Amino acid sequence: MKILIIGTIYADCDDREETLCQHLSSGLKQRGHEIEVCYLPFKRGIDSVTGQIFAYDQVCTNRAEAIITVGYPACFIQHWNEKKVSYIFDIIPEVHSKLCSKIQGAVFLASEGLKHEMSFHGNMTATVTILPPDDIRLTDRIEETLVV
């Protein structure tokens, strides 16, 4: 399967999104999938969030059979056939409350607290699973979700 992994890179944070993208890419390549990885920059700040999310929304995903988004707001990127998995470490509440309905597919969250925070800020139709990024089952679970 041809899979596009799209990660969020924060200017002021650690590299956990990039690390997870690399881990998923390596694991899925070993399973025979064709993987392409790209990173999109994101700078926190209410004055620039709207434009950045609009730019994310313009990302063309139609060459991939499925996408995996890592980080927030990469989770808002849409896929033409809805074969999508998102992994989210944290959210921006003021943005999430307005856009949470745009999150499609399966969602893996880093913590139970994040699930509560997301449901508090709006309705999401996505299936949500709590699985820490260092869980050895993560790549398997994501692959199972996409291959269905």
N, CA and C atoms as an extended XYZ file, in Angstrom:
444
Properties=species:S:1:pos:R:3:atomname:S:1:resname:S:1:resid:I:1 pbc="F F F"
N         0.851       -1.174        0.000 N   MET     1
C         0.000        0.000        0.000 CA  MET     1
C         0.899        1.240        0.000 C   MET     1
N         0.525        2.240       -0.773 N   LYS     2
C         1.267        3.502       -0.818 CA  LYS     2
C         0.701        4.422        0.260 C   LYS     2
N         1.533        4.745        1.251 N   ILE     3
C         1.086        5.516        2.408 CA  ILE     3
C         1.899        6.803        2.521 C   ILE     3
N         1.206        7.902        2.722 N   LEU     4
C         1.830        9.200        2.970 CA  LEU     4
C         1.727        9.502        4.456 C   LEU     4
N         2.865        9.761        5.085 N   ILE     5
C         2.900       10.154        6.493 CA  ILE     5
C         3.188       11.651        6.537 C   ILE     5
N         2.304       12.392        7.183 N   ILE     6
C         2.434       13.842        7.260 CA  ILE     6
C         2.603       14.229        8.722 C   ILE     6
N         3.750       14.808        9.034 N   GLY     7
C         4.036       15.193       10.408 CA  GLY     7
C         4.020       16.696       10.595 C   GLY     7
N         3.719       17.094       11.816 N   THR     8
C         3.739       18.498       12.200 CA  THR     8
C         5.081       18.786       12.878 C   THR     8
N         5.714       19.852       12.478 N   ILE     9
C         6.966       20.275       13.106 CA  ILE     9
C         6.705       21.610       13.808 C   ILE     9
N         6.912       21.623       15.106 N   TYR    10
C         6.734       22.847       15.893 CA  TYR    10
C         8.085       23.530       16.064 C   TYR    10
N         8.109       24.836       15.892 N   ALA    11
C         9.345       25.594       16.044 CA  ALA    11
C         9.826       25.621       17.489 C   ALA    11
N         8.900       25.539       18.431 N   ASP    12
C         9.267       25.734       19.831 CA  ASP    12
C         9.099       24.479       20.704 C   ASP    12
N         9.063       23.296       20.087 N   CYS    13
C         8.830       22.073       20.874 CA  CYS    13
C         9.874       21.013       20.561 C   CYS    13
N         9.753       19.900       21.270 N   ASP    14
C        10.659       18.781       21.037 CA  ASP    14
C        10.347       18.118       19.691 C   ASP    14
N        11.058       17.060       19.391 N   ASP    15
C        10.916       16.416       18.087 CA  ASP    15
C        10.075       15.137       18.143 C   ASP    15
N         9.133       15.048       19.061 N   ARG    16
C         8.364       13.809       19.223 CA  ARG    16
C         7.550       13.458       17.978 C   ARG    16
N         7.005       14.438       17.275 N   GLU    17
C         6.254       14.153       16.057 CA  GLU    17
C         7.170       13.582       14.979 C   GLU    17
N         8.325       14.207       14.797 N   GLU    18
C         9.276       13.726       13.794 CA  GLU    18
C         9.773       12.320       14.140 C   GLU    18
N        10.049       12.085       15.405 N   THR    19
C        10.507       10.765       15.848 CA  THR    19
C         9.453        9.700       15.561 C   THR    19
N         8.188        9.997       15.858 N   LEU    20
C         7.128        9.027       15.603 CA  LEU    20
C         6.945        8.788       14.101 C   LEU    20
N         7.031        9.834       13.286 N   CYS    21
C         6.939        9.665       11.828 CA  CYS    21
C         8.026        8.720       11.323 C   CYS    21
N         9.239        8.905       11.807 N   GLN    22
C        10.351        8.044       11.391 CA  GLN    22
C        10.134        6.606       11.845 C   GLN    22
N         9.651        6.427       13.057 N   HIS    23
C         9.382        5.092       13.590 CA  HIS    23
C         8.305        4.379       12.753 C   HIS    23
N         7.208        5.077       12.482 N   LEU    24
C         6.134        4.487       11.683 CA  LEU    24
C         6.607        4.175       10.266 C   LEU    24
N         7.356        5.085        9.679 N   SER    25
C         7.873        4.881        8.333 CA  SER    25
C         8.732        3.626        8.261 C   SER    25
N         9.648        3.497        9.191 N   SER    26
C        10.539        2.333        9.231 CA  SER    26
C         9.749        1.036        9.403 C   SER    26
N         8.827        1.026       10.357 N   GLY    27
C         8.045       -0.179       10.628 CA  GLY    27
C         7.160       -0.587        9.461 C   GLY    27
N         6.536        0.392        8.808 N   LEU    28
C         5.651        0.078        7.687 CA  LEU    28
C         6.431       -0.313        6.436 C   LEU    28
N         7.614        0.258        6.229 N   LYS    29
C         8.473       -0.157        5.104 CA  LYS    29
C         8.886       -1.619        5.271 C   LYS    29
N         9.213       -2.011        6.494 N   GLN    30
C         9.591       -3.400        6.763 CA  GLN    30
C         8.448       -4.358        6.444 C   GLN    30
N         7.243       -3.884        6.494 N   ARG    31
C         6.063       -4.709        6.200 CA  ARG    31
C         5.689       -4.674        4.714 C   ARG    31
N         6.513       -3.988        3.909 N   GLY    32
C         6.317       -3.995        2.469 CA  GLY    32
C         5.525       -2.831        1.892 C   GLY    32
N         5.196       -1.849        2.704 N   HIS    33
C         4.446       -0.692        2.214 CA  HIS    33
C         5.402        0.327        1.591 C   HIS    33
N         4.898        1.070        0.621 N   GLU    34
C         5.648        2.164        0.017 CA  GLU    34
C         5.310        3.423        0.804 C   GLU    34
N         6.325        4.029        1.408 N   ILE    35
C         6.112        5.141        2.343 CA  ILE    35
C         6.763        6.419        1.833 C   ILE    35
N         6.018        7.515        1.936 N   GLU    36
C         6.557        8.849        1.695 CA  GLU    36
C         6.253        9.670        2.941 C   GLU    36
N         7.248       10.422        3.420 N   VAL    37
C         7.074       11.225        4.625 CA  VAL    37
C         7.297       12.689        4.280 C   VAL    37
N         6.422       13.543        4.776 N   CYS    38
C         6.645       14.984        4.643 CA  CYS    38
C         6.305       15.650        5.973 C   CYS    38
N         6.920       16.778        6.209 N   TYR    39
C         6.708       17.522        7.451 CA  TYR    39
C         6.221       18.920        7.117 C   TYR    39
N         5.240       19.376        7.874 N   LEU    40
C         4.718       20.718        7.698 CA  LEU    40
C         4.988       21.529        8.958 C   LEU    40
N         5.529       22.726        8.796 N   PRO    41
C         5.821       23.550        9.970 CA  PRO    41
C         4.545       24.114       10.582 C   PRO    41
N         4.599       24.323       11.886 N   PHE    42
C         3.474       24.943       12.575 CA  PHE    42
C         4.010       25.784       13.718 C   PHE    42
N         3.512       27.007       13.802 N   LYS    43
C         3.907       27.914       14.874 CA  LYS    43
C         2.672       28.254       15.686 C   LYS    43
N         2.740       27.972       16.977 N   ARG    44
C         1.605       28.300       17.849 CA  ARG    44
C         1.448       29.813       17.936 C   ARG    44
N         0.220       30.223       18.054 N   GLY    45
C        -0.089       31.645       18.143 CA  GLY    45
C        -1.403       31.913       17.455 C   GLY    45
N        -2.343       32.428       18.171 N   ILE    46
C        -3.688       32.602       17.652 CA  ILE    46
C        -3.718       33.496       16.414 C   ILE    46
N        -2.749       34.411       16.260 N   ASP    47
C        -2.737       35.309       15.117 CA  ASP    47
C        -2.387       34.614       13.807 C   ASP    47
N        -1.689       33.464       13.863 N   SER    48
C        -1.278       32.801       12.626 CA  SER    48
C        -1.919       31.431       12.412 C   SER    48
N        -2.694       30.953       13.365 N   VAL    49
C        -3.254       29.601       13.293 CA  VAL    49
C        -4.186       29.427       12.103 C   VAL    49
N        -5.075       30.372       11.858 N   THR    50
C        -6.061       30.231       10.784 CA  THR    50
C        -5.389       30.039        9.426 C   THR    50
N        -4.417       30.865        9.113 N   GLY    51
C        -3.708       30.752        7.834 CA  GLY    51
C        -2.944       29.453        7.703 C   GLY    51
N        -2.343       29.019        8.795 N   GLN    52
C        -1.592       27.770        8.757 CA  GLN    52
C        -2.511       26.569        8.544 C   GLN    52
N        -3.648       26.572        9.200 N   ILE    53
C        -4.590       25.469        9.032 CA  ILE    53
C        -5.160       25.477        7.614 C   ILE    53
N        -5.400       26.666        7.055 N   PHE    54
C        -5.844       26.743        5.664 CA  PHE    54
C        -4.786       26.123        4.749 C   PHE    54
N        -3.516       26.412        4.989 N   ALA    55
C        -2.427       25.842        4.179 CA  ALA    55
C        -2.393       24.326        4.325 C   ALA    55
N        -2.559       23.828        5.534 N   TYR    56
C        -2.598       22.379        5.758 CA  TYR    56
C        -3.735       21.752        4.961 C   TYR    56
N        -4.862       22.435        4.916 N   ASP    57
C        -6.043       21.920        4.229 CA  ASP    57
C        -5.827       21.807        2.722 C   ASP    57
N        -4.830       22.489        2.177 N   GLN    58
C        -4.554       22.468        0.740 CA  GLN    58
C        -3.605       21.345        0.330 C   GLN    58
N        -3.099       20.594        1.284 N   VAL    59
C        -2.155       19.514        0.978 CA  VAL    59
C        -2.851       18.463        0.119 C   VAL    59
N        -2.221       18.110       -0.997 N   CYS    60
C        -2.782       17.123       -1.921 CA  CYS    60
C        -2.358       15.714       -1.483 C   CYS    60
N        -3.339       14.889       -1.201 N   THR    61
C        -3.059       13.525       -0.737 CA  THR    61
C        -3.528       12.461       -1.725 C   THR    61
N        -3.916       12.860       -2.927 N   ASN    62
C        -4.543       11.906       -3.827 CA  ASN    62
C        -3.594       10.904       -4.480 C   ASN    62
N        -2.282       11.049       -4.326 N   ARG    63
C        -1.353       10.042       -4.859 CA  ARG    63
C        -1.176        8.865       -3.907 C   ARG    63
N        -1.616        9.042       -2.679 N   ALA    64
C        -1.459        7.983       -1.674 CA  ALA    64
C        -2.763        7.206       -1.524 C   ALA    64
N        -2.619        5.911       -1.254 N   GLU    65
C        -3.800        5.090       -0.989 CA  GLU    65
C        -4.335        5.333        0.417 C   GLU    65
N        -3.460        5.803        1.300 N   ALA    66
C        -3.842        6.090        2.683 CA  ALA    66
C        -2.881        7.129        3.242 C   ALA    66
N        -3.322        7.833        4.301 N   ILE    67
C        -2.427        8.780        4.962 CA  ILE    67
C        -2.432        8.548        6.472 C   ILE    67
N        -1.308        8.893        7.053 N   ILE    68
C        -1.155        8.917        8.506 CA  ILE    68
C        -0.722       10.329        8.845 C   ILE    68
N        -1.457       10.997        9.710 N   THR    69
C        -1.040       12.318       10.153 CA  THR    69
C        -0.530       12.204       11.588 C   THR    69
N         0.545       12.911       11.863 N   VAL    70
C         1.138       12.897       13.192 CA  VAL    70
C         1.227       14.334       13.680 C   VAL    70
N         0.551       14.601       14.785 N   GLY    71
C         0.585       15.939       15.356 CA  GLY    71
C        -0.670       16.722       15.050 C   GLY    71
N        -0.708       17.875       15.626 N   TYR    72
C        -1.856       18.767       15.536 CA  TYR    72
C        -1.343       20.096       15.011 C   TYR    72
N        -1.838       20.598       13.951 N   PRO    73
C        -3.100       20.376       13.265 CA  PRO    73
C        -3.031       19.516       11.998 C   PRO    73
N        -1.990       18.710       11.814 N   ALA    74
C        -1.945       17.830       10.635 CA  ALA    74
C        -3.178       16.938       10.563 C   ALA    74
N        -3.789       16.664       11.699 N   CYS    75
C        -4.978       15.805       11.733 CA  CYS    75
C        -6.145       16.360       10.927 C   CYS    75
N        -6.120       17.632       10.566 N   PHE    76
C        -7.201       18.218        9.775 CA  PHE    76
C        -7.052       17.951        8.282 C   PHE    76
N        -5.913       17.438        7.851 N   ILE    77
C        -5.712       17.137        6.436 CA  ILE    77
C        -6.659       16.000        6.047 C   ILE    77
N        -7.328       16.179        4.931 N   GLN    78
C        -8.312       15.203        4.472 CA  GLN    78
C        -7.696       14.236        3.458 C   GLN    78
N        -8.288       13.045        3.348 N   HIS    79
C        -7.877       12.087        2.333 CA  HIS    79
C        -9.081       11.746        1.467 C   HIS    79
N        -8.857       11.632        0.184 N   TRP    80
C        -9.943       11.473       -0.785 CA  TRP    80
C       -10.813       10.247       -0.538 C   TRP    80
N       -10.240        9.134       -0.049 N   ASN    81
C       -11.085        7.963        0.188 CA  ASN    81
C       -11.261        7.668        1.677 C   ASN    81
N       -10.866        8.642        2.499 N   GLU    82
C       -11.024        8.577        3.960 CA  GLU    82
C       -10.236        7.451        4.613 C   GLU    82
N        -9.214        6.919        3.926 N   LYS    83
C        -8.308        5.961        4.563 CA  LYS    83
C        -7.241        6.782        5.281 C   LYS    83
N        -7.525        7.064        6.521 N   LYS    84
C        -6.672        7.986        7.262 CA  LYS    84
C        -6.606        7.580        8.721 C   LYS    84
N        -5.408        7.712        9.276 N   VAL    85
C        -5.192        7.532       10.711 CA  VAL    85
C        -4.458        8.772       11.201 C   VAL    85
N        -4.882        9.294       12.345 N   SER    86
C        -4.202       10.441       12.949 CA  SER    86
C        -3.647       10.040       14.303 C   SER    86
N        -2.446       10.534       14.610 N   TYR    87
C        -1.889       10.371       15.954 CA  TYR    87
C        -1.727       11.766       16.520 C   TYR    87
N        -2.321       12.000       17.689 N   ILE    88
C        -2.345       13.342       18.267 CA  ILE    88
C        -1.727       13.329       19.665 C   ILE    88
N        -0.750       14.199       19.868 N   PHE    89
C        -0.106       14.355       21.176 CA  PHE    89
C        -0.832       15.378       22.044 C   PHE    89
N        -1.277       16.462       21.420 N   ASP    90
C        -1.971       17.519       22.147 CA  ASP    90
C        -2.796       18.331       21.158 C   ASP    90
N        -3.651       19.209       21.686 N   ILE    91
C        -4.500       20.027       20.824 CA  ILE    91
C        -4.406       21.497       21.226 C   ILE    91
N        -4.934       22.342       20.381 N   ILE    92
C        -5.090       23.753       20.682 CA  ILE    92
C        -6.590       23.958       20.870 C   ILE    92
N        -7.052       24.047       22.116 N   PRO    93
C        -8.495       24.053       22.381 CA  PRO    93
C        -9.308       25.065       21.581 C   PRO    93
N        -8.816       26.282       21.438 N   GLU    94
C        -9.596       27.304       20.731 CA  GLU    94
C        -9.757       26.977       19.242 C   GLU    94
N        -8.834       26.219       18.688 N   VAL    95
C        -8.941       25.788       17.288 CA  VAL    95
C        -9.775       24.516       17.201 C   VAL    95
N        -9.515       23.596       18.108 N   HIS    96
C       -10.177       22.301       18.070 CA  HIS    96
C       -11.692       22.427       18.161 C   HIS    96
N       -12.164       23.319       18.976 N   SER    97
C       -13.610       23.465       19.149 CA  SER    97
C       -14.309       23.861       17.851 C   SER    97
N       -13.604       24.549       16.969 N   LYS    98
C       -14.194       24.985       15.709 CA  LYS    98
C       -14.032       23.964       14.587 C   LYS    98
N       -12.984       23.136       14.655 N   LEU    99
C       -12.646       22.280       13.516 CA  LEU    99
C       -12.698       20.782       13.793 C   LEU    99
N       -13.051       20.365       14.998 N   CYS   100
C       -12.953       18.942       15.339 CA  CYS   100
C       -13.776       18.050       14.413 C   CYS   100
N       -14.834       18.556       13.838 N   SER   101
C       -15.652       17.732       12.944 CA  SER   101
C       -14.919       17.394       11.650 C   SER   101
N       -13.812       18.086       11.336 N   LYS   102
C       -13.036       17.803       10.132 CA  LYS   102
C       -12.112       16.592       10.306 C   LYS   102
N       -11.947       16.114       11.521 N   ILE   103
C       -11.054       14.975       11.747 CA  ILE   103
C       -11.779       13.708       11.300 C   ILE   103
N       -11.194       13.024       10.319 N   GLN   104
C       -11.821       11.826        9.776 CA  GLN   104
C       -10.976       10.595       10.109 C   GLN   104
N       -11.565        9.425        9.978 N   GLY   105
C       -10.820        8.186       10.158 CA  GLY   105
C       -10.617        7.829       11.610 C   GLY   105
N        -9.595        7.029       11.850 N   ALA   106
C        -9.269        6.582       13.201 CA  ALA   106
C        -8.284        7.550       13.837 C   ALA   106
N        -8.425        7.754       15.141 N   VAL   107
C        -7.553        8.668       15.868 CA  VAL   107
C        -6.909        7.920       17.023 C   VAL   107
N        -5.584        8.008       17.112 N   PHE   108
C        -4.838        7.473       18.240 CA  PHE   108
C        -4.349        8.647       19.067 C   PHE   108
N        -4.591        8.595       20.364 N   LEU   109
C        -4.216        9.687       21.260 CA  LEU   109
C        -3.123        9.234       22.211 C   LEU   109
N        -2.271       10.170       22.597 N   ALA   110
C        -1.162        9.872       23.496 CA  ALA   110
C        -1.610        9.655       24.934 C   ALA   110
N        -2.785       10.182       25.333 N   SER   111
C        -3.186       10.057       26.735 CA  SER   111
C        -4.699       10.100       26.903 C   SER   111
N        -5.175        9.540       28.006 N   GLU   112
C        -6.600        9.555       28.342 CA  GLU   112
C        -7.085       10.988       28.583 C   GLU   112
N        -6.241       11.802       29.216 N   GLY   113
C        -6.609       13.194       29.474 CA  GLY   113
C        -6.905       13.955       28.193 C   GLY   113
N        -6.181       13.645       27.147 N   LEU   114
C        -6.391       14.299       25.861 CA  LEU   114
C        -7.753       13.915       25.283 C   LEU   114
N        -8.165       12.672       25.468 N   LYS   115
C        -9.484       12.241       24.994 CA  LYS   115
C       -10.579       13.073       25.664 C   LYS   115
N       -10.454       13.271       26.949 N   HIS   116
C       -11.438       14.083       27.667 CA  HIS   116
C       -11.442       15.520       27.145 C   HIS   116
N       -10.255       16.074       26.944 N   GLU   117
C       -10.144       17.451       26.462 CA  GLU   117
C       -10.758       17.600       25.065 C   GLU   117
N       -10.542       16.617       24.203 N   MET   118
C       -11.087       16.685       22.846 CA  MET   118
C       -12.602       16.569       22.846 C   MET   118
N       -13.139       15.663       23.626 N   SER   119
C       -14.591       15.501       23.629 CA  SER   119
C       -15.263       16.692       24.298 C   SER   119
N       -14.566       17.332       25.201 N   PHE   120
C       -15.099       18.514       25.870 CA  PHE   120
C       -15.264       19.671       24.892 C   PHE   120
N       -14.397       19.743       23.897 N   HIS   121
C       -14.398       20.878       22.979 CA  HIS   121
C       -15.199       20.653       21.706 C   HIS   121
N       -15.916       19.575       21.578 N   GLY   122
C       -16.737       19.397       20.381 CA  GLY   122
C       -16.970       17.948       20.043 C   GLY   122
N       -17.843       17.725       19.112 N   ASN   123
C       -18.178       16.371       18.687 CA  ASN   123
C       -17.254       15.931       17.563 C   ASN   123
N       -16.770       14.714       17.691 N   MET   124
C       -15.931       14.115       16.672 CA  MET   124
C       -16.564       12.803       16.261 C   MET   124
N       -16.561       12.510       14.982 N   THR   125
C       -17.131       11.255       14.517 CA  THR   125
C       -16.077       10.168       14.394 C   THR   125
N       -14.821       10.499       14.587 N   ALA   126
C       -13.728        9.540       14.433 CA  ALA   126
C       -13.721        8.518       15.577 C   ALA   126
N       -13.179        7.330       15.275 N   THR   127
C       -12.953        6.304       16.288 CA  THR   127
C       -11.689        6.680       17.049 C   THR   127
N       -11.737        6.661       18.385 N   VAL   128
C       -10.607        7.120       19.191 CA  VAL   128
C       -10.036        5.970       20.017 C   VAL   128
N        -8.703        5.828       19.985 N   THR   129
C        -7.988        4.824       20.764 CA  THR   129
C        -6.859        5.510       21.524 C   THR   129
N        -6.701        5.166       22.796 N   ILE   130
C        -5.580        5.693       23.583 CA  ILE   130
C        -4.425        4.705       23.466 C   ILE   130
N        -3.286        5.177       22.970 N   LEU   131
C        -2.109        4.323       22.833 CA  LEU   131
C        -0.871        5.218       22.881 C   LEU   131
N        -0.053        5.103       23.934 N   PRO   132
C         1.144        5.941       24.033 CA  PRO   132
C         2.070        5.738       22.831 C   PRO   132
N         2.822        6.757       22.451 N   PRO   133
C         3.672        6.658       21.259 CA  PRO   133
C         4.773        5.614       21.373 C   PRO   133
N         5.137        5.224       22.587 N   ASP   134
C         6.189        4.217       22.743 CA  ASP   134
C         5.636        2.793       22.878 C   ASP   134
N         4.333        2.626       22.711 N   ASP   135
C         3.717        1.300       22.791 CA  ASP   135
C         4.153        0.484       21.570 C   ASP   135
N         4.655       -0.708       21.806 N   ILE   136
C         5.175       -1.522       20.702 CA  ILE   136
C         4.085       -1.974       19.725 C   ILE   136
N         2.840       -1.866       20.125 N   ARG   137
C         1.735       -2.267       19.247 CA  ARG   137
C         1.287       -1.158       18.304 C   ARG   137
N         1.823        0.039       18.439 N   LEU   138
C         1.310        1.190       17.696 CA  LEU   138
C         1.358        0.982       16.184 C   LEU   138
N         2.505        0.596       15.637 N   THR   139
C         2.615        0.401       14.188 CA  THR   139
C         1.653       -0.676       13.716 C   THR   139
N         1.548       -1.774       14.468 N   ASP   140
C         0.613       -2.845       14.112 CA  ASP   140
C        -0.818       -2.337       14.075 C   ASP   140
N        -1.202       -1.611       15.092 N   ARG   141
C        -2.589       -1.116       15.188 CA  ARG   141
C        -2.910       -0.138       14.053 C   ARG   141
N        -1.963        0.725       13.736 N   ILE   142
C        -2.181        1.674       12.639 CA  ILE   142
C        -2.294        0.929       11.314 C   ILE   142
N        -1.406       -0.028       11.088 N   GLU   143
C        -1.467       -0.815        9.846 CA  GLU   143
C        -2.793       -1.560        9.743 C   GLU   143
N        -3.225       -2.200       10.812 N   GLU   144
C        -4.508       -2.923       10.811 CA  GLU   144
C        -5.658       -1.995       10.453 C   GLU   144
N        -5.628       -0.790       10.969 N   THR   145
C        -6.694        0.177       10.703 CA  THR   145
C        -6.739        0.591        9.239 C   THR   145
N        -5.564        0.762        8.613 N   LEU   146
C        -5.504        1.208        7.228 CA  LEU   146
C        -5.819        0.091        6.228 C   LEU   146
N        -5.441       -1.116        6.543 N   VAL   147
C        -5.573       -2.226        5.597 CA  VAL   147
C        -6.988       -2.778        5.550 C   VAL   147
N        -7.798       -2.475        6.529 N   VAL   148
C        -9.172       -3.005        6.583 CA  VAL   148
C        -9.931       -2.715        5.321 C   VAL   148
